[in-house]
């Protein structure tokens, strides 16, 4: 997998750091393993209180360990 810094693509953490509704910062409430290679994130907006769930690819460095 290519390094996001080398491909100019946002990392999953950068993508999930803003509320999809108001673009304010969000805090991670929970991260649980999903299907192999993925994580399920539950996030809450600091401003509007929206609870957002997202699935993202797991950290490849942790997967190799």
C-alpha positions as CSV (number, residue, x, y, z in Angstrom):
1,X,0.0,0.0,0.0
2,X,1.3,3.5,-0.9
3,X,2.0,6.0,1.8
4,X,-0.8,8.7,1.7
5,X,1.9,11.4,2.1
6,X,3.5,10.3,-1.1
7,X,0.2,10.1,-3.1
8,X,-1.3,13.4,-1.8
9,X,-4.4,11.4,-0.6
10,X,-5.7,12.2,2.8
11,X,-5.2,9.6,5.5
12,X,-8.3,8.0,7.1
13,X,-7.7,10.0,10.2
14,X,-7.6,13.3,8.3
15,X,-10.8,12.3,6.3
16,X,-12.6,11.4,9.5
17,X,-11.5,14.4,11.5
18,X,-14.4,16.7,10.3
19,X,-18.1,16.4,10.8
20,X,-19.9,15.6,7.5
21,X,-22.7,18.0,8.5
22,X,-21.0,21.1,9.8
23,X,-17.3,20.5,9.1
24,X,-16.4,21.0,12.8
25,X,-13.9,18.8,14.6
26,X,-15.0,15.4,15.7
27,X,-13.8,13.2,18.5
28,X,-13.4,9.4,18.2
29,X,-15.7,7.6,20.6
30,X,-14.8,4.1,19.6
31,X,-12.8,2.1,17.1
32,X,-13.5,-1.6,16.7
33,X,-12.2,-4.2,14.3
34,X,-14.4,-4.8,11.2
35,X,-13.9,-7.3,8.5
36,X,-10.3,-8.2,7.8
37,X,-8.2,-5.1,7.0
38,X,-10.9,-2.6,8.2
39,X,-11.9,-0.7,11.3
40,X,-15.3,0.6,12.3
41,X,-15.1,4.1,13.8
42,X,-17.8,5.9,15.9
43,X,-17.3,9.7,16.0
44,X,-19.1,12.6,17.6
45,X,-19.1,16.2,16.5
46,X,-17.9,18.8,19.0
47,X,-20.3,21.4,17.7
48,X,-23.6,19.9,16.5
49,X,-23.4,16.6,18.4
50,X,-23.9,14.4,15.3
51,X,-22.8,10.8,15.9
52,X,-21.2,9.5,12.7
53,X,-20.1,6.0,11.9
54,X,-17.5,5.2,9.3
55,X,-15.6,2.2,8.1
56,X,-11.9,2.7,7.1
57,X,-9.0,0.6,6.2
58,X,-6.9,-0.5,9.1
59,X,-3.4,0.8,9.7
60,X,-1.2,-1.3,7.5
61,X,1.7,-0.9,9.9
62,X,-0.3,-2.5,12.8
63,X,-1.5,-5.2,10.4
64,X,2.0,-6.3,9.7
65,X,3.0,-6.4,13.4
